Amino acid sequence: MDDRPLLRRRPLLALLAAEVVSTTGSQMTWLALPWLVLVTSHSATRMSLVVGAEI
């Protein structure tokens, strides 16, 4: 059995790092897509529809 602390285990640390990158990317997409719709269409209504669809 491995007695090292959890954050010193390379596979677990790699998994946690991948999870952080994945979550950050998902959150950026959640913000960027409505912003893109607002900038390209200049319509707050269309942006709100995108936000509603994301939820």
C-alpha positions in Angstrom: 0.0 0.0 0.0 1.2 3.5 -0.8 1.7 5.7 2.2 2.4 8.9 0.3 0.0 11.8 0.7 -2.7 11.9 -2.0 -1.3 15.0 -3.8 2.1 13.4 -4.2 0.8 10.6 -6.4 1.4 11.4 -10.0 -1.6 9.7 -11.6 -4.0 11.5 -9.2 -2.3 14.8 -9.7 -2.5 14.4 -13.5 -6.2 13.6 -13.2 -6.8 16.6 -11.0 -4.9 18.9 -13.4 -7.0 17.5 -16.3 -10.2 18.2 -14.4 -9.2 21.8 -13.7 -8.4 22.4 -17.4 -11.6 20.8 -18.5 -13.8 22.7 -16.0 -12.1 26.0 -17.0 -12.7 25.3 -20.7 -16.3 24.5 -20.0 -16.8 27.7 -18.0 -15.1 29.8 -20.7 -17.4 28.4 -23.3 -20.5 29.1 -21.1 -19.4 32.7 -21.0 -18.0 33.1 -24.5 -20.9 31.8 -26.6 -23.5 34.3 -25.4 -20.9 37.1 -25.7 -20.2 36.0 -29.3 -23.9 36.1 -30.1 -24.2 39.5 -28.6 -21.2 40.9 -30.5 -22.2 39.4 -33.8 -26.0 40.1 -33.7 -26.1 43.1 -31.4 -29.3 41.6 -29.9 -29.7 41.1 -26.2 -32.8 39.0 -26.9 -30.8 36.5 -29.0 -28.1 36.4 -26.3 -30.7 35.7 -23.6 -32.0 32.8 -25.7 -28.5 31.3 -25.9 -28.1 31.8 -22.1 -31.5 30.1 -21.6 -30.5 27.2 -23.8 -27.3 26.7 -21.9 -29.1 26.5 -18.6 
